[in-house]
Every structure is written in C-alpha cells, then in structure tokens.
Amino acid sequence: MNFTNKFVTGLILGAVAGALVAAFMQTEKGKEVFSDIKESAGDASDNVKSFWSNFEKELNGLLKKGKQFVDDLEKKAKDVASSIK
C-alpha cells in the first residue's frame, strides 16, 4: 500500500468518523454527552483557576514572611553592630 492509498484511506475513515460523530451529536444522548463534556470542562477550568489563585495567595504569604524575616535579621544585625561600637 503506497502513501497515496494510505492517505485516501485515512481521509475516508476520518470523514466517516466525523459524520458518525455529527450524527450522534444530533441525538438526545449526543446532546446530553456534549452538555456533560461542556460542564466538566467548565468545572475543570474553575478548579484550575481556584488552584492558581490559592497558590498565588500562599506564595505571596510566604514571600511576605520571608521579607519580614530578612528585615528582622537586618535590624538585629544593626543593633548588634551599634552595641559593639
């Protein structure tokens, strides 16, 4: 089987599969399945957004604590340096 035959066979199979999916989507069950897929995709999108929002809040909290820690160390170092002079 040469490339042209494989290509034509693939093209025909793809068209048949597309037609079957299109026909299925016109049925009540197909519409229900499509609705479920859309709902699941929306839920997944909401979950990802929520995850990243929480991650960002936690990261910002950690950065704030880290900055405060560095500021405190800096102050203590200055206090020690002042007491040595």
PDB file of N, CA, C and O in Angstrom:
ATOM      1  N   MET A   1       0.857  -1.176   0.000  1.00  0.00           N
ATOM      2  CA  MET A   1       0.000   0.000   0.000  1.00  0.00           C
ATOM      3  C   MET A   1       0.901   1.237   0.000  1.00  0.00           C
ATOM      4  O   MET A   1       1.716   1.411   0.906  1.00  0.00           O
ATOM      5  N   ASN A   2       0.760   2.068  -0.981  1.00  0.00           N
ATOM      6  CA  ASN A   2       1.631   3.238  -1.060  1.00  0.00           C
ATOM      7  C   ASN A   2       1.034   4.416  -0.282  1.00  0.00           C
ATOM      8  O   ASN A   2      -0.070   4.334   0.257  1.00  0.00           O
ATOM      9  N   PHE A   3       1.795   5.506  -0.242  1.00  0.00           N
ATOM     10  CA  PHE A   3       1.404   6.686   0.529  1.00  0.00           C
ATOM     11  C   PHE A   3       0.052   7.237   0.090  1.00  0.00           C
ATOM     12  O   PHE A   3      -0.766   7.593   0.939  1.00  0.00           O
ATOM     13  N   THR A   4      -0.200   7.315  -1.202  1.00  0.00           N
ATOM     14  CA  THR A   4      -1.450   7.878  -1.717  1.00  0.00           C
ATOM     15  C   THR A   4      -2.640   7.054  -1.254  1.00  0.00           C
ATOM     16  O   THR A   4      -3.658   7.607  -0.839  1.00  0.00           O
ATOM     17  N   ASN A   5      -2.516   5.730  -1.323  1.00  0.00           N
ATOM     18  CA  ASN A   5      -3.605   4.860  -0.885  1.00  0.00           C
ATOM     19  C   ASN A   5      -3.854   5.011   0.615  1.00  0.00           C
ATOM     20  O   ASN A   5      -5.001   5.051   1.059  1.00  0.00           O
ATOM     21  N   LYS A   6      -2.771   5.093   1.392  1.00  0.00           N
ATOM     22  CA  LYS A   6      -2.914   5.263   2.840  1.00  0.00           C
ATOM     23  C   LYS A   6      -3.570   6.604   3.147  1.00  0.00           C
ATOM     24  O   LYS A   6      -4.422   6.700   4.030  1.00  0.00           O
ATOM     25  N   PHE A   7      -3.170   7.635   2.414  1.00  0.00           N
ATOM     26  CA  PHE A   7      -3.733   8.966   2.633  1.00  0.00           C
ATOM     27  C   PHE A   7      -5.222   8.974   2.324  1.00  0.00           C
ATOM     28  O   PHE A   7      -6.016   9.492   3.110  1.00  0.00           O
ATOM     29  N   VAL A   8      -5.604   8.411   1.200  1.00  0.00           N
ATOM     30  CA  VAL A   8      -7.015   8.374   0.797  1.00  0.00           C
ATOM     31  C   VAL A   8      -7.821   7.545   1.793  1.00  0.00           C
ATOM     32  O   VAL A   8      -8.925   7.932   2.178  1.00  0.00           O
ATOM     33  N   THR A   9      -7.272   6.412   2.207  1.00  0.00           N
ATOM     34  CA  THR A   9      -7.955   5.574   3.198  1.00  0.00           C
ATOM     35  C   THR A   9      -8.150   6.345   4.504  1.00  0.00           C
ATOM     36  O   THR A   9      -9.231   6.310   5.092  1.00  0.00           O
ATOM     37  N   GLY A  10      -7.113   7.034   4.952  1.00  0.00           N
ATOM     38  CA  GLY A  10      -7.212   7.841   6.176  1.00  0.00           C
ATOM     39  C   GLY A  10      -8.217   8.959   6.033  1.00  0.00           C
ATOM     40  O   GLY A  10      -8.970   9.247   6.963  1.00  0.00           O
ATOM     41  N   LEU A  11      -8.234   9.589   4.877  1.00  0.00           N
ATOM     42  CA  LEU A  11      -9.182  10.672   4.606  1.00  0.00           C
ATOM     43  C   LEU A  11     -10.616  10.156   4.656  1.00  0.00           C
ATOM     44  O   LEU A  11     -11.489  10.797   5.241  1.00  0.00           O
ATOM     45  N   ILE A  12     -10.855   9.013   4.052  1.00  0.00           N
ATOM     46  CA  ILE A  12     -12.205   8.423   4.043  1.00  0.00           C
ATOM     47  C   ILE A  12     -12.620   8.025   5.456  1.00  0.00           C
ATOM     48  O   ILE A  12     -13.736   8.318   5.885  1.00  0.00           O
ATOM     49  N   LEU A  13     -11.719   7.358   6.179  1.00  0.00           N
ATOM     50  CA  LEU A  13     -12.041   6.956   7.555  1.00  0.00           C
ATOM     51  C   LEU A  13     -12.303   8.179   8.440  1.00  0.00           C
ATOM     52  O   LEU A  13     -13.198   8.152   9.284  1.00  0.00           O
ATOM     53  N   GLY A  14     -11.534   9.240   8.251  1.00  0.00           N
ATOM     54  CA  GLY A  14     -11.750  10.462   9.017  1.00  0.00           C
ATOM     55  C   GLY A  14     -13.097  11.096   8.713  1.00  0.00           C
ATOM     56  O   GLY A  14     -13.789  11.569   9.615  1.00  0.00           O
ATOM     57  N   ALA A  15     -13.461  11.103   7.445  1.00  0.00           N
ATOM     58  CA  ALA A  15     -14.756  11.672   7.047  1.00  0.00           C
ATOM     59  C   ALA A  15     -15.907  10.843   7.623  1.00  0.00           C
ATOM     60  O   ALA A  15     -16.900  11.396   8.096  1.00  0.00           O
ATOM     61  N   VAL A  16     -15.767   9.516   7.580  1.00  0.00           N
ATOM     62  CA  VAL A  16     -16.805   8.632   8.135  1.00  0.00           C
ATOM     63  C   VAL A  16     -16.923   8.853   9.638  1.00  0.00           C
ATOM     64  O   VAL A  16     -18.029   8.959  10.168  1.00  0.00           O
ATOM     65  N   ALA A  17     -15.788   8.921  10.322  1.00  0.00           N
ATOM     66  CA  ALA A  17     -15.809   9.142  11.771  1.00  0.00           C
ATOM     67  C   ALA A  17     -16.449  10.494  12.088  1.00  0.00           C
ATOM     68  O   ALA A  17     -17.251  10.594  13.017  1.00  0.00           O
ATOM     69  N   GLY A  18     -16.108  11.517  11.336  1.00  0.00           N
ATOM     70  CA  GLY A  18     -16.701  12.836  11.546  1.00  0.00           C
ATOM     71  C   GLY A  18     -18.202  12.829  11.325  1.00  0.00           C
ATOM     72  O   GLY A  18     -18.950  13.448  12.080  1.00  0.00           O
ATOM     73  N   ALA A  19     -18.641  12.127  10.288  1.00  0.00           N
ATOM     74  CA  ALA A  19     -20.069  12.034  10.004  1.00  0.00           C
ATOM     75  C   ALA A  19     -20.799  11.288  11.122  1.00  0.00           C
ATOM     76  O   ALA A  19     -21.902  11.673  11.512  1.00  0.00           O
ATOM     77  N   LEU A  20     -20.186  10.227  11.632  1.00  0.00           N
ATOM     78  CA  LEU A  20     -20.797   9.475  12.729  1.00  0.00           C
ATOM     79  C   LEU A  20     -20.901  10.328  13.988  1.00  0.00           C
ATOM     80  O   LEU A  20     -21.921  10.299  14.678  1.00  0.00           O
ATOM     81  N   VAL A  21     -19.861  11.077  14.284  1.00  0.00           N
ATOM     82  CA  VAL A  21     -19.891  11.960  15.467  1.00  0.00           C
ATOM     83  C   VAL A  21     -20.952  13.032  15.279  1.00  0.00           C
ATOM     84  O   VAL A  21     -21.713  13.316  16.204  1.00  0.00           O
ATOM     85  N   ALA A  22     -21.014  13.633  14.091  1.00  0.00           N
ATOM     86  CA  ALA A  22     -22.020  14.666  13.819  1.00  0.00           C
ATOM     87  C   ALA A  22     -23.429  14.096  13.957  1.00  0.00           C
ATOM     88  O   ALA A  22     -24.308  14.745  14.525  1.00  0.00           O
ATOM     89  N   ALA A  23     -23.648  12.891  13.443  1.00  0.00           N
ATOM     90  CA  ALA A  23     -24.969  12.257  13.548  1.00  0.00           C
ATOM     91  C   ALA A  23     -25.305  11.962  15.009  1.00  0.00           C
ATOM     92  O   ALA A  23     -26.436  12.171  15.449  1.00  0.00           O
ATOM     93  N   PHE A  24     -24.315  11.477  15.753  1.00  0.00           N
ATOM     94  CA  PHE A  24     -24.530  11.180  17.180  1.00  0.00           C
ATOM     95  C   PHE A  24     -24.870  12.446  17.954  1.00  0.00           C
ATOM     96  O   PHE A  24     -25.717  12.422  18.847  1.00  0.00           O
ATOM     97  N   MET A  25     -24.212  13.551  17.614  1.00  0.00           N
ATOM     98  CA  MET A  25     -24.429  14.802  18.344  1.00  0.00           C
ATOM     99  C   MET A  25     -25.829  15.369  18.102  1.00  0.00           C
ATOM    100  O   MET A  25     -26.272  16.241  18.848  1.00  0.00           O
ATOM    101  N   GLN A  26     -26.524  14.894  17.083  1.00  0.00           N
ATOM    102  CA  GLN A  26     -27.882  15.360  16.806  1.00  0.00           C
ATOM    103  C   GLN A  26     -28.921  14.603  17.636  1.00  0.00           C
ATOM    104  O   GLN A  26     -30.072  15.031  17.722  1.00  0.00           O
ATOM    105  N   THR A  27     -28.529  13.489  18.242  1.00  0.00           N
ATOM    106  CA  THR A  27     -29.465  12.715  19.063  1.00  0.00           C
ATOM    107  C   THR A  27     -29.542  13.331  20.456  1.00  0.00           C
ATOM    108  O   THR A  27     -28.690  14.132  20.841  1.00  0.00           O
ATOM    109  N   GLU A  28     -30.566  12.951  21.200  1.00  0.00           N
ATOM    110  CA  GLU A  28     -30.712  13.444  22.573  1.00  0.00           C
ATOM    111  C   GLU A  28     -29.538  12.996  23.437  1.00  0.00           C
ATOM    112  O   GLU A  28     -29.014  13.770  24.238  1.00  0.00           O
ATOM    113  N   LYS A  29     -29.135  11.753  23.267  1.00  0.00           N
ATOM    114  CA  LYS A  29     -27.997  11.235  24.040  1.00  0.00           C
ATOM    115  C   LYS A  29     -26.728  12.008  23.678  1.00  0.00           C
ATOM    116  O   LYS A  29     -25.930  12.336  24.557  1.00  0.00           O
ATOM    117  N   GLY A  30     -26.542  12.296  22.407  1.00  0.00           N
ATOM    118  CA  GLY A  30     -25.372  13.060  21.971  1.00  0.00           C
ATOM    119  C   GLY A  30     -25.360  14.453  22.577  1.00  0.00           C
ATOM    120  O   GLY A  30     -24.319  14.936  23.024  1.00  0.00           O
ATOM    121  N   LYS A  31     -26.522  15.098  22.590  1.00  0.00           N
ATOM    122  CA  LYS A  31     -26.630  16.431  23.186  1.00  0.00           C
ATOM    123  C   LYS A  31     -26.332  16.376  24.684  1.00  0.00           C
ATOM    124  O   LYS A  31     -25.694  17.275  25.232  1.00  0.00           O
ATOM    125  N   GLU A  32     -26.800  15.312  25.337  1.00  0.00           N
ATOM    126  CA  GLU A  32     -26.543  15.131  26.764  1.00  0.00           C
ATOM    127  C   GLU A  32     -25.047  14.937  27.028  1.00  0.00           C
ATOM    128  O   GLU A  32     -24.486  15.519  27.956  1.00  0.00           O
ATOM    129  N   VAL A  33     -24.416  14.107  26.194  1.00  0.00           N
ATOM    130  CA  VAL A  33     -22.977  13.863  26.338  1.00  0.00           C
ATOM    131  C   VAL A  33     -22.206  15.161  26.127  1.00  0.00           C
ATOM    132  O   VAL A  33     -21.289  15.468  26.889  1.00  0.00           O
ATOM    133  N   PHE A  34     -22.571  15.927  25.093  1.00  0.00           N
ATOM    134  CA  PHE A  34     -21.903  17.197  24.816  1.00  0.00           C
ATOM    135  C   PHE A  34     -22.085  18.168  25.973  1.00  0.00           C
ATOM    136  O   PHE A  34     -21.151  18.873  26.354  1.00  0.00           O
ATOM    137  N   SER A  35     -23.293  18.201  26.529  1.00  0.00           N
ATOM    138  CA  SER A  35     -23.565  19.069  27.677  1.00  0.00           C
ATOM    139  C   SER A  35     -22.702  18.666  28.878  1.00  0.00           C
ATOM    140  O   SER A  35     -22.154  19.520  29.575  1.00  0.00           O
ATOM    141  N   ASP A  36     -22.590  17.345  29.111  1.00  0.00           N
ATOM    142  CA  ASP A  36     -21.754  16.849  30.210  1.00  0.00           C
ATOM    143  C   ASP A  36     -20.289  17.222  30.001  1.00  0.00           C
ATOM    144  O   ASP A  36     -19.592  17.587  30.948  1.00  0.00           O
ATOM    145  N   ILE A  37     -19.831  17.127  28.759  1.00  0.00           N
ATOM    146  CA  ILE A  37     -18.437  17.481  28.447  1.00  0.00           C
ATOM    147  C   ILE A  37     -18.202  18.962  28.714  1.00  0.00           C
ATOM    148  O   ILE A  37     -17.194  19.336  29.313  1.00  0.00           O
ATOM    149  N   LYS A  38     -19.138  19.808  28.267  1.00  0.00           N
ATOM    150  CA  LYS A  38     -19.004  21.249  28.494  1.00  0.00           C
ATOM    151  C   LYS A  38     -18.994  21.555  29.994  1.00  0.00           C
ATOM    152  O   LYS A  38     -18.202  22.375  30.458  1.00  0.00           O
ATOM    153  N   GLU A  39     -19.868  20.901  30.741  1.00  0.00           N
ATOM    154  CA  GLU A  39     -19.943  21.125  32.182  1.00  0.00           C
ATOM    155  C   GLU A  39     -18.647  20.681  32.865  1.00  0.00           C
ATOM    156  O   GLU A  39     -18.122  21.376  33.734  1.00  0.00           O
ATOM    157  N   SER A  40     -18.147  19.527  32.462  1.00  0.00           N
ATOM    158  CA  SER A  40     -16.897  19.024  33.040  1.00  0.00           C
ATOM    159  C   SER A  40     -15.729  19.948  32.711  1.00  0.00           C
ATOM    160  O   SER A  40     -14.875  20.199  33.560  1.00  0.00           O
ATOM    161  N   ALA A  41     -15.693  20.449  31.489  1.00  0.00           N
ATOM    162  CA  ALA A  41     -14.633  21.370  31.089  1.00  0.00           C
ATOM    163  C   ALA A  41     -14.720  22.655  31.906  1.00  0.00           C
ATOM    164  O   ALA A  41     -13.698  23.196  32.329  1.00  0.00           O
ATOM    165  N   GLY A  42     -15.936  23.143  32.128  1.00  0.00           N
ATOM    166  CA  GLY A  42     -16.118  24.347  32.955  1.00  0.00           C
ATOM    167  C   GLY A  42     -15.664  24.111  34.384  1.00  0.00           C
ATOM    168  O   GLY A  42     -15.007  24.961  34.984  1.00  0.00           O
ATOM    169  N   ASP A  43     -16.021  22.937  34.935  1.00  0.00           N
ATOM    170  CA  ASP A  43     -15.595  22.595  36.297  1.00  0.00           C
ATOM    171  C   ASP A  43     -14.080  22.507  36.387  1.00  0.00           C
ATOM    172  O   ASP A  43     -13.478  22.997  37.342  1.00  0.00           O
ATOM    173  N   ALA A  44     -13.470  21.883  35.394  1.00  0.00           N
ATOM    174  CA  ALA A  44     -12.012  21.754  35.387  1.00  0.00           C
ATOM    175  C   ALA A  44     -11.359  23.132  35.317  1.00  0.00           C
ATOM    176  O   ALA A  44     -10.367  23.393  35.997  1.00  0.00           O
ATOM    177  N   SER A  45     -11.916  23.997  34.500  1.00  0.00           N
ATOM    178  CA  SER A  45     -11.388  25.359  34.379  1.00  0.00           C
ATOM    179  C   SER A  45     -11.498  26.093  35.712  1.00  0.00           C
ATOM    180  O   SER A  45     -10.559  26.768  36.132  1.00  0.00           O
ATOM    181  N   ASP A  46     -12.642  25.961  36.372  1.00  0.00           N
ATOM    182  CA  ASP A  46     -12.828  26.600  37.678  1.00  0.00           C
ATOM    183  C   ASP A  46     -11.843  26.050  38.701  1.00  0.00           C
ATOM    184  O   ASP A  46     -11.300  26.802  39.510  1.00  0.00           O
ATOM    185  N   ASN A  47     -11.612  24.733  38.667  1.00  0.00           N
ATOM    186  CA  ASN A  47     -10.674  24.116  39.609  1.00  0.00           C
ATOM    187  C   ASN A  47      -9.256  24.620  39.394  1.00  0.00           C
ATOM    188  O   ASN A  47      -8.532  24.886  40.353  1.00  0.00           O
ATOM    189  N   VAL A  48      -8.866  24.750  38.140  1.00  0.00           N
ATOM    190  CA  VAL A  48      -7.512  25.244  37.839  1.00  0.00           C
ATOM    191  C   VAL A  48      -7.368  26.689  38.306  1.00  0.00           C
ATOM    192  O   VAL A  48      -6.366  27.053  38.922  1.00  0.00           O
ATOM    193  N   LYS A  49      -8.381  27.513  38.006  1.00  0.00           N
ATOM    194  CA  LYS A  49      -8.342  28.911  38.437  1.00  0.00           C
ATOM    195  C   LYS A  49      -8.261  29.010  39.948  1.00  0.00           C
ATOM    196  O   LYS A  49      -7.492  29.814  40.476  1.00  0.00           O
ATOM    197  N   SER A  50      -9.038  28.210  40.645  1.00  0.00           N
ATOM    198  CA  SER A  50      -9.036  28.214  42.107  1.00  0.00           C
ATOM    199  C   SER A  50      -7.682  27.769  42.656  1.00  0.00           C
ATOM    200  O   SER A  50      -7.157  28.358  43.601  1.00  0.00           O
ATOM    201  N   PHE A  51      -7.122  26.715  42.047  1.00  0.00           N
ATOM    202  CA  PHE A  51      -5.816  26.228  42.487  1.00  0.00           C
ATOM    203  C   PHE A  51      -4.763  27.321  42.365  1.00  0.00           C
ATOM    204  O   PHE A  51      -4.011  27.570  43.308  1.00  0.00           O
ATOM    205  N   TRP A  52      -4.705  27.983  41.191  1.00  0.00           N
ATOM    206  CA  TRP A  52      -3.682  29.011  40.971  1.00  0.00           C
ATOM    207  C   TRP A  52      -3.911  30.222  41.856  1.00  0.00           C
ATOM    208  O   TRP A  52      -2.953  30.850  42.307  1.00  0.00           O
ATOM    209  N   SER A  53      -5.155  30.553  42.108  1.00  0.00           N
ATOM    210  CA  SER A  53      -5.459  31.675  42.995  1.00  0.00           C
ATOM    211  C   SER A  53      -4.966  31.367  44.410  1.00  0.00           C
ATOM    212  O   SER A  53      -4.332  32.209  45.047  1.00  0.00           O
ATOM    213  N   ASN A  54      -5.258  30.164  44.896  1.00  0.00           N
ATOM    214  CA  ASN A  54      -4.794  29.763  46.229  1.00  0.00           C
ATOM    215  C   ASN A  54      -3.276  29.685  46.279  1.00  0.00           C
ATOM    216  O   ASN A  54      -2.661  30.096  47.263  1.00  0.00           O
ATOM    217  N   PHE A  55      -2.675  29.160  45.228  1.00  0.00           N
ATOM    218  CA  PHE A  55      -1.216  29.064  45.161  1.00  0.00           C
ATOM    219  C   PHE A  55      -0.590  30.453  45.229  1.00  0.00           C
ATOM    220  O   PHE A  55       0.398  30.670  45.932  1.00  0.00           O
ATOM    221  N   GLU A  56      -1.180  31.390  44.488  1.00  0.00           N
ATOM    222  CA  GLU A  56      -0.659  32.763  44.476  1.00  0.00           C
ATOM    223  C   GLU A  56      -0.765  33.395  45.860  1.00  0.00           C
ATOM    224  O   GLU A  56       0.167  34.059  46.314  1.00  0.00           O
ATOM    225  N   LYS A  57      -1.896  33.189  46.531  1.00  0.00           N
ATOM    226  CA  LYS A  57      -2.077  33.733  47.886  1.00  0.00           C
ATOM    227  C   LYS A  57      -1.051  33.146  48.851  1.00  0.00           C
ATOM    228  O   LYS A  57      -0.445  33.872  49.639  1.00  0.00           O
ATOM    229  N   GLU A  58      -0.861  31.833  48.787  1.00  0.00           N
ATOM    230  CA  GLU A  58       0.106  31.182  49.669  1.00  0.00           C
ATOM    231  C   GLU A  58       1.525  31.643  49.372  1.00  0.00           C
ATOM    232  O   GLU A  58       2.302  31.891  50.294  1.00  0.00           O
ATOM    233  N   LEU A  59       1.865  31.759  48.109  1.00  0.00           N
ATOM    234  CA  LEU A  59       3.197  32.209  47.725  1.00  0.00           C
ATOM    235  C   LEU A  59       3.437  33.639  48.203  1.00  0.00           C
ATOM    236  O   LEU A  59       4.504  33.945  48.736  1.00  0.00           O
ATOM    237  N   ASN A  60       2.453  34.512  48.015  1.00  0.00           N
ATOM    238  CA  ASN A  60       2.589  35.883  48.483  1.00  0.00           C
ATOM    239  C   ASN A  60       2.753  35.939  50.001  1.00  0.00           C
ATOM    240  O   ASN A  60       3.526  36.746  50.517  1.00  0.00           O
ATOM    241  N   GLY A  61       2.020  35.073  50.717  1.00  0.00           N
ATOM    242  CA  GLY A  61       2.164  34.996  52.169  1.00  0.00           C
ATOM    243  C   GLY A  61       3.572  34.567  52.571  1.00  0.00           C
ATOM    244  O   GLY A  61       4.167  35.137  53.485  1.00  0.00           O
ATOM    245  N   LEU A  62       4.097  33.559  51.880  1.00  0.00           N
ATOM    246  CA  LEU A  62       5.454  33.094  52.173  1.00  0.00           C
ATOM    247  C   LEU A  62       6.494  34.171  51.872  1.00  0.00           C
ATOM    248  O   LEU A  62       7.445  34.358  52.631  1.00  0.00           O
ATOM    249  N   LEU A  63       6.306  34.874  50.759  1.00  0.00           N
ATOM    250  CA  LEU A  63       7.236  35.948  50.406  1.00  0.00           C
ATOM    251  C   LEU A  63       7.196  37.063  51.443  1.00  0.00           C
ATOM    252  O   LEU A  63       8.231  37.622  51.805  1.00  0.00           O
ATOM    253  N   LYS A  64       6.005  37.379  51.915  1.00  0.00           N
ATOM    254  CA  LYS A  64       5.864  38.416  52.946  1.00  0.00           C
ATOM    255  C   LYS A  64       6.568  37.990  54.236  1.00  0.00           C
ATOM    256  O   LYS A  64       7.268  38.789  54.858  1.00  0.00           O
ATOM    257  N   LYS A  65       6.381  36.728  54.633  1.00  0.00           N
ATOM    258  CA  LYS A  65       7.056  36.218  55.834  1.00  0.00           C
ATOM    259  C   LYS A  65       8.569  36.221  55.650  1.00  0.00           C
ATOM    260  O   LYS A  65       9.310  36.577  56.566  1.00  0.00           O
ATOM    261  N   GLY A  66       9.026  35.821  54.458  1.00  0.00           N
ATOM    262  CA  GLY A  66      10.463  35.818  54.179  1.00  0.00           C
ATOM    263  C   GLY A  66      11.046  37.219  54.237  1.00  0.00           C
ATOM    264  O   GLY A  66      12.134  37.415  54.780  1.00  0.00           O
ATOM    265  N   LYS A  67      10.341  38.190  53.689  1.00  0.00           N
ATOM    266  CA  LYS A  67      10.801  39.588  53.728  1.00  0.00           C
ATOM    267  C   LYS A  67      10.854  40.081  55.166  1.00  0.00           C
ATOM    268  O   LYS A  67      11.809  40.747  55.564  1.00  0.00           O
ATOM    269  N   GLN A  68       9.828  39.753  55.943  1.00  0.00           N
ATOM    270  CA  GLN A  68       9.810  40.167  57.350  1.00  0.00           C
ATOM    271  C   GLN A  68      10.975  39.534  58.105  1.00  0.00           C
ATOM    272  O   GLN A  68      11.596  40.187  58.943  1.00  0.00           O
ATOM    273  N   PHE A  69      11.273  38.280  57.819  1.00  0.00           N
ATOM    274  CA  PHE A  69      12.393  37.590  58.464  1.00  0.00           C
ATOM    275  C   PHE A  69      13.709  38.289  58.145  1.00  0.00           C
ATOM    276  O   PHE A  69      14.531  38.511  59.034  1.00  0.00           O
ATOM    277  N   VAL A  70      13.905  38.635  56.874  1.00  0.00           N
ATOM    278  CA  VAL A  70      15.131  39.322  56.456  1.00  0.00           C
ATOM    279  C   VAL A  70      15.204  40.698  57.106  1.00  0.00           C
ATOM    280  O   VAL A  70      16.269  41.109  57.568  1.00  0.00           O
ATOM    281  N   ASP A  71      14.089  41.410  57.146  1.00  0.00           N
ATOM    282  CA  ASP A  71      14.066  42.728  57.786  1.00  0.00           C
ATOM    283  C   ASP A  71      14.414  42.622  59.264  1.00  0.00           C
ATOM    284  O   ASP A  71      15.160  43.447  59.792  1.00  0.00           O
ATOM    285  N   ASP A  72      13.874  41.604  59.933  1.00  0.00           N
ATOM    286  CA  ASP A  72      14.177  41.395  61.355  1.00  0.00           C
ATOM    287  C   ASP A  72      15.658  41.082  61.562  1.00  0.00           C
ATOM    288  O   ASP A  72      16.282  41.601  62.488  1.00  0.00           O
ATOM    289  N   LEU A  73      16.220  40.228  60.696  1.00  0.00           N
ATOM    290  CA  LEU A  73      17.650  39.905  60.802  1.00  0.00           C
ATOM    291  C   LEU A  73      18.503  41.151  60.585  1.00  0.00           C
ATOM    292  O   LEU A  73      19.488  41.377  61.287  1.00  0.00           O
ATOM    293  N   GLU A  74      18.112  41.937  59.618  1.00  0.00           N
ATOM    294  CA  GLU A  74      18.839  43.170  59.312  1.00  0.00           C
ATOM    295  C   GLU A  74      18.822  44.103  60.528  1.00  0.00           C
ATOM    296  O   GLU A  74      19.848  44.681  60.887  1.00  0.00           O
ATOM    297  N   LYS A  75      17.655  44.246  61.156  1.00  0.00           N
ATOM    298  CA  LYS A  75      17.525  45.113  62.339  1.00  0.00           C
ATOM    299  C   LYS A  75      18.390  44.590  63.478  1.00  0.00           C
ATOM    300  O   LYS A  75      19.082  45.365  64.139  1.00  0.00           O
ATOM    301  N   LYS A  76      18.355  43.285  63.709  1.00  0.00           N
ATOM    302  CA  LYS A  76      19.163  42.705  64.780  1.00  0.00           C
ATOM    303  C   LYS A  76      20.656  42.898  64.498  1.00  0.00           C
ATOM    304  O   LYS A  76      21.434  43.189  65.406  1.00  0.00           O
ATOM    305  N   ALA A  77      21.044  42.734  63.242  1.00  0.00           N
ATOM    306  CA  ALA A  77      22.449  42.930  62.879  1.00  0.00           C
ATOM    307  C   ALA A  77      22.882  44.379  63.126  1.00  0.00           C
ATOM    308  O   ALA A  77      23.987  44.627  63.608  1.00  0.00           O
ATOM    309  N   LYS A  78      22.017  45.321  62.797  1.00  0.00           N
ATOM    310  CA  LYS A  78      22.312  46.734  63.042  1.00  0.00           C
ATOM    311  C   LYS A  78      22.390  47.006  64.544  1.00  0.00           C
ATOM    312  O   LYS A  78      23.262  47.747  64.996  1.00  0.00           O
ATOM    313  N   ASP A  79      21.484  46.411  65.312  1.00  0.00           N
ATOM    314  CA  ASP A  79      21.511  46.594  66.775  1.00  0.00           C
ATOM    315  C   ASP A  79      22.800  46.055  67.378  1.00  0.00           C
ATOM    316  O   ASP A  79      23.410  46.681  68.245  1.00  0.00           O
ATOM    317  N   VAL A  80      23.199  44.886  66.903  1.00  0.00           N
ATOM    318  CA  VAL A  80      24.454  44.281  67.394  1.00  0.00           C
ATOM    319  C   VAL A  80      25.641  45.151  66.992  1.00  0.00           C
ATOM    320  O   VAL A  80      26.535  45.397  67.802  1.00  0.00           O
ATOM    321  N   ALA A  81      25.650  45.611  65.756  1.00  0.00           N
ATOM    322  CA  ALA A  81      26.738  46.464  65.269  1.00  0.00           C
ATOM    323  C   ALA A  81      26.799  47.762  66.070  1.00  0.00           C
ATOM    324  O   ALA A  81      27.889  48.249  66.373  1.00  0.00           O
ATOM    325  N   SER A  82      25.642  48.326  66.416  1.00  0.00           N
ATOM    326  CA  SER A  82      25.614  49.568  67.192  1.00  0.00           C
ATOM    327  C   SER A  82      26.130  49.347  68.610  1.00  0.00           C
ATOM    328  O   SER A  82      26.801  50.208  69.178  1.00  0.00           O
ATOM    329  N   SER A  83      25.812  48.191  69.172  1.00  0.00           N
ATOM    330  CA  SER A  83      26.243  47.923  70.554  1.00  0.00           C
ATOM    331  C   SER A  83      27.739  47.625  70.621  1.00  0.00           C
ATOM    332  O   SER A  83      28.347  47.789  71.679  1.00  0.00           O
ATOM    333  N   ILE A  84      28.339  47.195  69.526  1.00  0.00           N
ATOM    334  CA  ILE A  84      29.771  46.882  69.501  1.00  0.00           C
ATOM    335  C   ILE A  84      30.580  48.184  69.422  1.00  0.00           C
ATOM    336  O   ILE A  84      31.667  48.257  69.995  1.00  0.00           O
ATOM    337  N   LYS A  85      30.088  49.190  68.742  1.00  0.00           N
ATOM    338  CA  LYS A  85      30.811  50.443  68.571  1.00  0.00           C
ATOM    339  C   LYS A  85      30.998  51.128  69.835  1.00  0.00           C
ATOM    340  O   LYS A  85      31.591  52.206  69.871  1.00  0.00           O
TER     341      LYS A  85
END
